[in-house]
């Protein structure tokens, strides 16, 4: 694996205000809007539609890895059209290099107008050479040779690769000579390799009758203008971007070769835009350089030894988890790393045992400790499909019926019947508890193993109180898993968008009720909880909670952490995709068709439409590899292949983020398969042969592991190493209270190992990562200065 960048973004679309005119002013009161998030011109997320408001509150957040280079992270506000296309209201575009200035801040941004000529992306590789043209009469005119080499990252047109061509012009005060390349079909990375010549000074045979009218002293006013276009065939050609290069760049040298970022036409609109409104956003952006996987082996080995270190507080994983309080910095990557290597259960058991030594029976696992954070992340990773089968049917009913459950007299609306609302709340909670009870035997094996261990340790720690062993489990199952999923179903992919305020209030009531019943009323100091608790027979639900805890703790499985032990048939992901025909019929084109793709922990299937009978079913156990497909295979972006017992399945996702989600989910479901391949072909199998390189490509590094070690590698270990652990006078506790020290000598040894590993990683980064890439190179293209004309 080569050097690459790992990019992640957490984008929160909060609200808009004072949205400006879209078309006719009399339509403003009926304005229904939604917001999209785009990487350059590729839409990756979309909020739900907010009805009839000029100041809509979206309140949605999106966390995603950015799987490709990009120039802009953009947010577009659209007005929903009933019988016509959606109309753009305005946009906020943040250049990649400026994201750091806004990262972690919640800010208002003014909406800018959406101009088709400003919606550009990509870069172009140019070569310019100035030479003298020799004629029979001696030295002649000076000639400029412009070579259009290639482009990269041009936008998709209607979801497909474009048909690009370039126009090249030598422009100045008195002339404009235009030339054009050939059209390249179905590619966003065209290779042109075409050279054009222009005369830039007059020849010795110059006469007034000549068409060449540029005086010699005007040469520095000339510039080369390169425009990229998509060939529309019968439709109008679409502008893709431009760049301008002054001839002055050849003043000292007669040769110039560089990459240029494409710019808007005329560098965009310069006039002051109308007041289109504002959009409140919060963006967290992280960019890391990922080294080859072999560089992280010492760090991985050190972390994987953590479950065996005595005491556990002296282990590398525990120290890093204590120092890095942010979830995404260390805890989530550590959980994924240990989970992948089947080392998570012993580590969680050890850190939970450490917490139990210093806790009371009535507050067991209620804080935000390393143990609770690790178990929370474990449940989110392996429990998504379990939630799909358990909660999704009831949540869909809640969203579709939209019945009020408000029981607080102060918040009742006019016309509300509190008795009906109480009945609605009781009905929803009973359905959820019934579903949880019935599905408890299908809880993922890894969760069962962890909860069985927690129950055993709690009963041993508090032998006098028999209820503690159940509250140790219920504090996670009900308080931190089911109740949280009910409160924020979009965070667990149970619903596509945030709920509206009324449904959000209903989910809050249900969630608080589940938390209280799951904790047997220990949270009943809250007024809202007391109102909800009065509706239920506490003894009945206490018995149900105990049954769930017992069932979960008694479930055993052979394949720890594997998806085959999740709720049978639980859905992992389902979306519309473009699928290439597999050629099961002897006659017929192998073209691309829209299909509804659905994956569960048991099977991968595709359907003609959503809800229709499956056209093909692939057993997940037969999947041997899930990998990205080279764009050159079909001249299409965002493609991946599923290699199984028969022919590979070729799929094009809706965008680059969705392609990564598909590969991650399918890899998670199939990672325990016995016949997983060690390598794969990055291209297609046609005509009885693989249409790629002669050899095989290594399978990608296990899912999320590179992210894990990268996150951990940048943790602030220096804060640990600077503390006098076992020598010298003891310092005040608050100076090093962020991590636990039980065995000073063992802790210090681990810190020394961590420091050595980090220093070696830093050396590797310094050696491989060149932060000062040459201006004009592929990694650091020139930002062309477009000149606005008359």
N, C-alpha and C positions, 0 to 999 in steps of 0.2 A: 504494500500500500504506500502510495507516494504522499508527499507533503500536501496538505490541503487546509482550508479554513473551515471551522465549525461555527455557524452563525445561528443564533436563536433570538427570537423576539417574543415578548409578551405585550400585546397591544390591547389596551382597554379603550373602547369607544364609549364615552360617557354620555354626552348629550350635545344637542345643537340648539342654537337660539337665533331668533330674528332672521329666519331663512328668507332670502330675497326672492325676486320675481323669477318665475320659470317661463311662463307664457303670458296669458291674459291675467291681469290683476284680479279680476273677479273670481278666479279659480283658487286664490291663495287660501281662503278659509277651508277649502276641501283638500288641501295638500296632504297626500300620504307619502311618506318618505322612508327610505332605507339607506344604510351606509355599507359600502364595500371596502375591503382591504385588498390592495394590489401590490405585487412585486413588479415594478415597471408597468407593463400593460397587461399583466396576467392576474386576473382576479383569483384570490385564494380563499376569501371568506366573505360572507354577507350576513348582515343582521336581519332580523325580522322587520316587516313593514310596520311603521308607526302611523296610526290613522289620524288624519285631520288635525295637525298641529304644526305651527310655525316654530315651536321650540320643543322638539321631541326628545324624550329621555330614552336612550337606547340601552345603556347599562350593560354592555356585553364585553367580555374579554376573551382573547384568543391567544393561546400559547402554541408556538410552532417552531420547528427547525426550518431554516432557510436552506434548501438543498442545492442552490445554484448561485452564481454571481448575479448581482443586481446593482442598479444605479439609484433607484428611488423606491421608498416605501410610501405608498399613496393611499389616501382615504377619500372616497368619492361619496357625495350625497346625491341620490337620485330621487326624482318624483315618480311615483308609480303611475304608469299609464294604463287606462282601462282598455281602450281599443287601439292603442298605438304603442310605439316603443317607449321605454322609460326615458325620461328627460333628465339630463344632468343639471343639478343645481349649482354645484361648485366642488372644489377639491382642496385637499391639503397634501402637498408633496414634500417629503423630507429626503434630501440627498443622503446617500449612505454615509458619507464622511461627516455629516452634521448630526447623525443620530446620537452620538455620544453627548452632545450638548443638551439634548432633550431627555436622555435616558433617566428613568426614575422620577421624572417630574410630571405633575399633572398641570396641563396648560391649556389656555384658550388659543386657538389658531383661527385667523381670518380665512374664510373660504375664498379661493381664487377661481376665476372663470375657467371652464373646460373648453379649450380650443383644439379642434382636431389636428391643427398644424403644430401644436406644442406637445402632443402625446407621442413622444419618441423614446427609443431605447436602442442600445447596441453601439458598436464601434466599428471603424473602418481602418484598414491597413493601407497606407499610401507610400509611394516612392516617387520622388521628384528629382530630376537631373537636368542641369542646364549645360547645353553643348553648343558648339559652333558648327553651322552647316557650311561645308566647303562646296563651292561651285566651280565650274570650268574657268570662271574669271577670277578665281582666288577666294579669299575669305568672304563669306556671305553673312546671312543673318544669324542671330542667336536663336536656338531652338530649345523649347522646354518639353521634356518627355515626362509624362505623368502616367504612372503605372498603378492601376487599381488592383491590389493583390487579393484581398478577401475582406469579408465582414464577419462579425460574430454577434450573437445575441439579438438578432432582429426580432421584432414582435410577431406573435401569432396573429393571423387574420381569420376571424370567425372560428377560432379554436384550432386552426390548422396552420402548418408552415406556409410562409408566403412564397410568392414567385417574384423575387427581387431583381431589379436591374439598377444600374447607376448612370447618372448623367454627369459629365465632367465639362466644366466651362472655365475659360480664362476670361475674367471680367475686369473692367476698369472704367475710367471716366468716359472713354470714347469707343469701347468695343465690347463684344460679348460673343465668344466663339463656343458653340455647344457641340458635344459629342456624347455618344451613348454606348453602353456595354450591351452584351447579349443578356437575355432573360434567363435566370437560373430557376429551375422548377422545384417547388416543394422543399425548400430549405431555409432555415433561419441563420445558417452559417455558410453563405455562398463563397465559393472560390472563383473569382473572375479571371485573374491573371491576364489582364488586357492593358496595353500601353497606347497612349494617345500623344500626339505631338502638336505643339503650338509654336508659332513664330512670335517671339517677344521683342525683337528689335528689327528695324528696317534693314534691307540689304543694300549693297552698294549700287544696285540698279533701281533704287527707289524712284518713283515718279509720282506726280500728282494724280495720274490716272489709276494708280494702284489702289486696291481695296484696303490695303494696310495703312491706317492713318494715325498710328500711335507714335508720338515723338519719343526719341530715345530717353529723354530726361523723365518721362512718365513711367518708366519700367517699375519703379518701386511702388507705384499706385496700383499695380496689377495684383490680382489674387486668383488662386484656383478655388473653385466652388464645386463641391461634390454633393449631389443630392441622391438619396436612396428612395426608390419607389417600389410599390408592389404593383405588378402588372394585373390590371383588372379584367383583361380580355374584353368582354362585352360591357363590363361596368367601368366606372371611372377609376383611374389609377389612384392609389392611396399613398400619400406622402409618409415616409418612414423616418426621415431625419436628414440633416445636412451638416457639413463642416466646411470652413473656409480657411485657406492657408495663404498667407501673403508671400509674394515672390521675394520679399526682403530676406526671408529665411535662408536664401541661397547667396546672400551677399558675400559671406566669407568662404563658404564651401559650395561647390557646384552640385553637391549630392545631399539629399535629405530623405530619411526613411523613418516612419513612426506610425503608431496607432493613435487615432483620434476618436474621442467620444462624439457621437452624433448629437446635434443640437436642434432645438425647435426652429422652425422657419422664421428667419428674421430675428432670431433669439427671443421669440415669444412676443406677446403684446406688451408694448411699453406704456400704453395709456392707462390712466387710473381706472381700475375696475369699479363696477357698481358695488354697492354694499350688499353682498350675498349672504351675510350672516357669519356665524362663528361655530366652531366645533371644538368641544373639550375632549382632550385625549391624554392618555398616560401610556408612554412607550418605555419598555425596558429592553435594551438591546445588548447582547453579549457576542463578542467575536473572539474566537480562540484559534490559534494555529495548531493543527493536529499533526503530530509527527508520525512516522511509520510505526505500526503497532509493536514492533520489536523493541522500540525505545522505552516502552512503558512496562516491559516485563518485570524489572526489579520492583517497581511500585506495586504492580498487581500481586506479585508474590508476597510482598510485605503485608498488603491488605488482606490477602486470603489466609494468612497465618493468624489473623486476629482472633478467630474463635478459640484457638488453642492457647493463647497467651493467658497466663495467670499472674495477677488478676486481670480481668478484662479491661479495666480502666487504663492499663499500661499498654494496650494494643494500639496499633496505628489507626485502625478504623474508629475506635472510641475517641481517641485524641482529636482526630480531624472532625468527627461528628460533633464533638463538644465545642470546638473553636468556631466552626462555620455554622452560625445559627440560621442562616438563610437556607430554606429547604433545597433550592436548586444548586447550591454551591457544593454540598458534600453528601447530605443524607440520601437524597434520591439516587444519585449516581452510585453510592456505596451499596444501597439496597439492590440495585440492578446488577451490579458486579457480583455480589455474593449470591444473588439468586441464580445468575447464569451458571455459576460454578457449584451450585448445590451446597453452599456454605452459609446460607442465610439463617436456617433454623437454629443451629448451635450458637450463632452470634446473638440472635434475638433472645434466646434462652439465657445467655450469660448476662446481657445488659439488663434484662428484666429482673433477674435475680439480684443484681446490684441495686436496682431501684427499690425492690421489695425490702431490702435491709433497712431503708430509711423512710418508710412510709407508714401511715396509719390505715387501719381497716376501712374507715369511712371515706378516705381520699385516694384509694388505690387506683393508680393509672389515670388520674384526673389532670395532671399537669402536662406541660409541654416539654417533656424530657426527651433524651435521645431515644429511649426505648419506645415511647409513644409515637414519636415522629417516624421512626423506622417501621413500626407496625402499621401506622397509617398509610405510608407509601406502599408497603407490601400489599395491603388490602386493595389499594387503588389499582395496582398493577395486575394482580391475579384475580381480582374480584369483579372486574367490569362485566364479564359475561354472566357471572352469577347474578349481578344486579339486573341485567337485561331480562333474565327469566323470572326474577322475583318481583321487581318493582315496576318495570316498564308498563305492563298491562294496566295496572291501577293508575299510574301516573298519566297514561294516555286518556283514561276515563276522566280524570280530574281536569285535564286541559280541555277535553272536548265538551264536557258537560258544563264546566265553569259554574258550579253551584257554590253559593256563599256558605262559609263555615264560621263567620264572625260570631263570637260569643261574648265579646267585651261590650257591655252596654254603652260605654262611652263612644265606641267606634261604629256602632250600628248605623246604617243608612236609613233614610226615611223609607218606610214600606217594608223593611226587613222584618222577618219573623224569627225571633231568637230560638223558639222551639224547633222550627224547621232547620235552622242552621246547626243546632246541636245534633239533630238527627243525621244531617249530612256529615258532620265531623265524625260521629260515632261510626257511621257506615264506612267511611274511608279508612279510618284507623283499624277497624275490625278486618277489613279486606286485606290491608297490608300485613297485619299480624298473622292472619290465616295463611297468606302466601309465604311469609317467612317461615312459619311452622312447617308447612308442607314441603318446603324446599330445603330445609336444613340438612337433610341427608345428602344433598347435592353440593354442599359447600366445597370449594376447591381444597384439595388435599393439603396444600401448603398451609392454608389458614387453619385447617383442622389440627395439623401438627403443632403449630404455634400455640393455639388456644388450649390444646391438651396439656402442653408444657406449662402454660400460665396457670391453669387450674390446679395442677399438681403442686407447683411452687407456692401458690396462695394458700392452699389447704395446709401445707407444711409450715408456712410462716405464721398462720393464724389458726392453730388447731382448735381453739375454743369456739370460734365463730364459724359455723358451717356455711353461712351465706356468702362469705368472702370469696370462696372458690368460684361462685357463680357471678358475683359482681365483677370479679377480675376479667371474666370473659365478656359479660354483657356491657361493660364500659367501652369495649371496642366494637362489639357486634352491633349494639343498638345506638350508643351515644356517638361513636366516631365513624360508623360505616353506614348503616341504613338511614339514620336520622339526617346525616350530612348529605347523603344522596337524594333524599326527599327534598331537602331545603335547596340544593343546587343541582338539579338533574342535568343541566347542560354541561356541568363539569365532568360528569361521568358518561357523556354521550347518550344519556337516556332521552334527551330532548334536544332538538337542533338549536334552540334559542332560549334566551332568558324569558321567564314568564312575565306577563304584564302585572301591574300592581295588585289587582284583585286576586289573581291566582297565586302570586307570590305571598300574599297574606294567608291564603288557605294553606299553602305549603309550610309556612312558618308555624301555624297552629298545629298541623299534623306532626311536624318535626319535633316541636317542643313536647307534644304529648308522647311521642315514641321515646324521647330521651327520658322523660319522667317515669314512664312505665318501665322502661328498661333499667332504670336506676332504683326502682321501687320507691319512688316518691322522695328521694333524697334531695331533689332539686325544687321541691314544692314551695320554697320561699318566694319564688317569682309569682306575681299576681296572675299572669297569663296561664302559667302552669297550673295554679290552684284551680282556676276556672275549668280548665280542661280535665283535670284529675277528678273533679266532682262527677263527671259524666260516666266514669268507668268503675267497674268492680275491680278494685286493686288486686284482690286475691286471685281472681281468674287470670289476669294478665301476668301476675307474678308467676303463677304456675306455668303459663305459656313461655315466659322468658327462661325459666329453669329448664323446661323441655328442650327449647332451642339450644341452650348452652350444653346440655348433656348430649344431645344428638350430634352437635358439631364436634364436641370433644371425643366422641366415641367412633367417629368416622375414620377409617384407615384406608390408605391407598398405596399402591405399589410404586407409582411414578410421581415422586415428589415434585410439586410445582408444575406439572405438565397440564396442558389445557384439556387433555382427554378426560380429566377428572372433574371438569366443570359441568354445570348443569347441562344435561343432554339437549342438544339442539339450540342452546342459547346463542343469540345472534351477536357476532362481533362487529360486523360492518356490512352495510348494504347501500349501494349507490348506482347511478347510471354511469356506464362506461362505454367506450368504443372497443369492441372485441374483434379480432381478426378471425375469419372463418378457419376452422381447423382442418378442413378438407376431408371430412368423414365421408362425403359423397364423391364419387369418381368424377361426376360432371358438375360444373358450376364454378363461378369465380370465387377466389379466396380473398374477398374484399372485407372492409371493416363495416360493422353494423352496430347500432346502438343496442345495448343489452343491459338488463338489470342484474348486476353482480351481487351475490350474497354469500357471506362466509360465516359459518358457525364453527364451534370447536369440533364438530363432527364432519362437516362437508363444505365444499365450495361448489356453488351452483350458479348458473346464469339462466335468465328468463327473458322472454320476448318483451314483457312489460312487468312492472311491479304487481305482485299478487297473482301472476299467471303461473302455470305449471312449468317446472324446470325443464329446459331443453337439454341440459347436460349436468351431471352430478359427479364430482370428483371427491373421493374419500380423502379427508385431511391426512390420514395415516399414509397415503400413497404419495404425498408431496415430498419431493426430494431436494428441491431448491426453489428459492424465491429471490430473484435478482433483477437489477435494473438492466434494461435492454438499450444497446447503443442506438442513438438517433439515426445513424446511417442504415440501420437494418430496414426501416420502412419510411425513412424521411419524416418521422413523426417524433414529437417530444413527449415526455412524461410517460414513457412506456416501460412496462416490466413484464417478466415472463415467469410463469409457474411451471416448473419442470416436474412432471409426475410420471406414472408408469407408462402412459401412452405418449402422444405427441405433446410438445410444450403448448401451453396456453398463452397467447400474446394479448396483452390488455393495455389500452391507453386510458389513463386517468384524466379527470377533468382539469387538473393543474398539478404543479410540481409538489405541492404540499400533500394533496390527496394521494399521489403516487407513493410518497414516503409512508403515509398512514397505511395504505394497503400492504406494502411490503413488511411493515412492522407487525401488523396484526397477523398476517399469514405466517411470518417467521415465528412469532410467539406460539401460534397454535401447532406448528409443525416441528418445533426445535427438538422435540424428544423422539422424532421418528428414527427408526433404526437404520434406514437406508439413505440418510442424508448424504448428499454428494460433497466431496472435498473440493471440487472445481466445477466449472461450468463454461459454456460457450456464450460470449456476449452478443452473438448475432443469431440469425435464423437458420433453421434446417430446411433447405429446399433443394429439389433435384437430387436427393440422395446424399447430400453433403452439407456440412456447416459452412455458411457463407461469412467466414471471419478469418482470423489469423490461423496459422497452422497448429498452434498449440492451444492448450486450455488455459483459462484464466482462473486464478485462485478465487474462491468464494470470499465475499466481503467479510471483514472482521465481525464477530458475533454482534447482533443488534444492540446498540446503545453502549457497548463497552468502550469504544473510543471516547464517546461523550463522558463516560464515567471517569476514566483515568485523566482526561483533560481537565475536568472540573476539579478533581482532587489534587491534580498536580499544581494548581495555582492557589491552593489554600494557604493562609498566612501562618505557616509553620514557624516562622521566625518568632512569633509571639510566644510559642512554647519554649523554643530553644534558649531564649534569653532569661528564663527563670532559673534561679538556683534551686534545684529540686532536692538534692540530698546533702549539699555542703553549705557551710556558712550559716549565719543566723536566719531564722525563719522570718519571712516578710509578712506584712499584713495580708489577710486572706483575700481582700477585695482586689489585690493586684493580680491574682491568678485564679480567681473564683470561677472562671469559665470552664475549667475542666477539673476532673477529679483525680486526686493523687492518693493512691493507697500504698503502693510500693514505690518509693522515690527512686531507688536504684534501677528497677526494671523500666520505669517510665523514662528515666534519663537515657537509658540505652536505646529505647525505641525512638526517642527524639533525635539521637545521633544518627540512627539509620535513616530516619525521614529526611534529615538535613542532607545527608550524603546523596540520597536519591534525588532530592529536589535540585541540588547543585548540578548534578549530572544532567538532569532534564533541562535546566536553564542553559547549560553549555550547548546541548543539542539544539535548543531553540535559537540561540545566538548564532550557531554555525549554519543552520539551514534556512532560517527566516531572514530575508533581506528587507529591512524596513525602508531602505532607500533605493527601491527599484528605480532604474533609469526612467526619467520622464520621457514618455513616448513609447515605452515598452508595453507589451500586452497587459501586464499587471498594473501599470501606472500610465494609462493613456492620457494624451493631451486633451484638455477641455478646450475645444475650438471656440474662438471668439467670433460669433456671427455678427455681421454688420448689417444693420437695418437699412434697407434701401427705400428711396423716395416714396 
